Amino acid sequence: MDTVNAPWSGQRGWHTADWGPWGWAETVIKLIGIVVAVGAAIDDGAASIPDTHRLSYWLLFAVAVGYIGSIADRLADREVIAMGFLAATLLGHWSIVYAMGRADWPSTPVRVFAGLMVLGDLIKLGYFATTKTQVRGIPWPVPFALTGILVISYAAAFIAA
């Protein structure tokens, strides 16, 4: 199989790319998780992280911080859909972190969020594995491994919730 460049590589100025079925499947699944996270965040609750859920909290907090670093990457790509999805991703991750910072948070929204993020990233892994896509010339195993770390983090948060 030939190695292909990501749809946004080499474009000048702001543009939209053809994400294909893999990209749209990942996006839709993760957007559902983001809606769940925002819903959990706007629910009332008292502040304090329950001892029984600290691992989930810190794993999702670390992923949320990691996504802040993606801002520069997405700005370099100048792809409109990716930038908009990153904004939604940041909102979702920080919403679930905020919701988890309450003593009375139910584990269901956290599990739904983490489970949908796992599913979305498994789809992304399938995309990387079948297309051998490179992101700005970085060998495809690098984004594959980084996405794999996300899958493990979300799965651990799901189990610990």
C-alpha positions in Angstrom: 0.0 0.0 0.0 1.3 3.5 -0.9 1.9 6.0 1.8 -0.4 9.0 1.4 -0.2 12.5 2.7 -2.9 13.7 5.0 -5.6 15.7 3.2 -4.5 19.0 4.7 -0.8 18.7 3.9 0.7 21.2 1.5 -2.3 23.5 1.4 -1.9 27.3 1.6 -4.3 29.5 3.5 -7.4 28.4 5.2 -9.2 25.6 3.4 -11.4 22.5 3.9 -10.2 19.0 3.3 -12.0 15.8 2.2 -12.0 13.7 5.4 -13.7 10.7 3.9 -15.7 8.1 5.8 -13.0 7.4 8.4 -12.7 11.1 9.4 -16.4 11.7 9.5 -17.1 8.6 11.5 -14.5 9.6 14.1 -15.9 13.2 14.2 -19.6 12.2 14.7 -18.8 9.7 17.4 -16.6 12.1 19.3 -19.1 14.9 18.9 -21.7 12.8 20.7 -19.2 12.3 23.5 -18.6 16.1 23.6 -22.3 16.8 24.0 -22.5 14.3 26.9 -19.5 16.1 28.5 -21.0 19.6 28.1 -24.3 18.3 29.5 -22.5 16.9 32.6 -20.7 20.2 33.1 -23.8 22.3 33.2 -25.5 20.0 35.7 -25.3 21.4 39.3 -22.9 19.9 41.8 -20.5 20.7 44.7 -16.8 21.0 44.2 -14.3 18.2 45.2 -13.0 15.2 43.4 -14.1 12.0 45.0 -11.3 9.7 46.1 -12.7 6.8 44.2 -12.5 8.6 40.9 -9.2 10.4 41.0 -7.5 8.2 38.4 -10.2 9.0 35.8 -10.1 12.6 36.7 -6.3 12.9 36.3 -6.2 10.9 33.1 -8.8 13.0 31.4 -7.2 16.2 32.8 -3.9 15.1 31.2 -5.6 14.5 27.8 -7.3 17.9 28.0 -4.0 19.6 28.7 -2.4 17.7 25.8 -5.1 18.9 23.5 -4.1 22.5 24.3 -0.8 21.7 22.5 -2.8 20.8 19.4 -3.8 24.4 18.9 -0.5 25.3 17.2 -0.6 22.1 15.1 -4.1 22.9 13.8 -3.2 26.6 13.2 -0.2 25.4 11.1 -2.6 23.1 9.0 -5.1 25.9 8.5 -7.9 23.4 7.9 -11.2 24.9 8.9 -13.0 21.6 9.9 -10.0 20.4 12.0 -9.8 23.7 13.8 -13.5 23.8 14.5 -13.4 20.2 15.7 -10.4 21.0 18.0 -12.4 23.8 19.6 -15.3 21.3 20.2 -12.8 18.7 21.5 -11.3 21.3 24.0 -14.8 22.3 25.1 -15.7 18.6 25.6 -12.6 17.6 27.5 -12.6 20.7 29.8 -16.3 20.2 30.4 -15.9 16.6 31.6 -12.9 17.7 33.7 -15.1 20.4 35.2 -18.0 18.0 35.8 -15.6 15.5 37.5 -14.4 18.2 39.9 -17.6 17.7 41.9 -18.2 15.3 44.7 -21.5 14.1 43.4 -20.7 13.4 39.7 -22.1 10.3 38.3 -19.8 7.9 36.5 -22.2 7.4 33.6 -21.4 10.6 31.6 -17.7 9.9 32.2 -17.9 6.4 30.9 -20.0 7.4 27.9 -17.6 10.2 27.1 -14.5 8.0 27.5 -16.1 5.1 25.7 -17.0 7.3 22.7 -13.5 8.8 22.6 -12.0 5.2 22.6 -14.3 4.3 19.7 -13.4 7.4 17.8 -9.7 6.9 18.3 -10.0 3.2 17.3 -11.5 4.5 14.0 -8.6 6.9 13.6 -6.2 4.0 14.3 -7.9 2.0 11.5 -7.5 5.0 9.2 -3.8 5.3 10.0 -3.2 1.5 9.7 -5.0 1.1 6.3 -3.8 4.3 4.6 -0.3 4.8 6.2 -1.2 8.5 6.3 1.6 10.9 7.1 1.0 14.2 8.9 3.4 16.8 7.5 6.0 14.1 6.6 6.0 12.5 10.0 6.1 8.7 9.5 2.6 7.2 10.1 3.7 5.1 13.1 4.1 8.3 15.1 0.5 9.6 14.9 -0.6 5.9 15.2 1.3 5.6 18.5 0.1 8.9 19.9 -3.5 7.9 19.1 -2.8 4.6 20.7 -1.8 6.4 23.9 -5.1 8.3 23.8 -7.0 5.0 23.5 -5.2 3.5 26.5 -5.8 6.7 28.5 -9.5 6.9 27.7 -9.9 3.1 28.3 -8.3 3.4 31.7 -10.5 6.4 32.6 -13.5 4.4 31.5 -12.6 1.5 33.7 -11.7 3.6 36.7 -14.9 5.7 36.5 
